[in-house]
């Protein structure tokens, strides 16, 4: 294999690995007081998630969003609901990651986690484990070609 082919294989492997490393999930804090639902959205690395979509669903009719907003530059959002109603708040990132929490606007309500509709594979996407596994396999290709081999003219002693 020529040096140019090895460099191309290494560049392809690095590009695929960098894509996987850039993916991250979402974390959300939600609180309710009266009619107000407020929250903050973060990426799994702790960075604030600004400009991501937040959808509010009535828990009794979860098929259609009641309100949709975007987080501000600091990852904060505010929505209004009806006192005494229960809602689901779903945040969706650009990569397709989503997190859903439920909130009940009764007195002293706090947000709680809700199982989302499924993982990326259920929605036609590629699951994270497949991306990581593919990156590991791709990273082994240049290592196999670049491994040290004994020279044929080397003295065995």
Buried (B, 14 or more C-beta within 10 A) or exposed (E): EEEEEBEEBBEEBBEBBEEBEEBBBBBBBBEBEEEEBBBBBBBEEEEBBEEBBBBBBBEEEBEEBBBEEEBBEEBBBEBEBEBEBBBBBBBBBEBEBBBBBBBBBEEEBEBEEBEBEEBBEEEEBEEBEEBBEBBEEBBEBBEEEEEEEEEEEEEEE
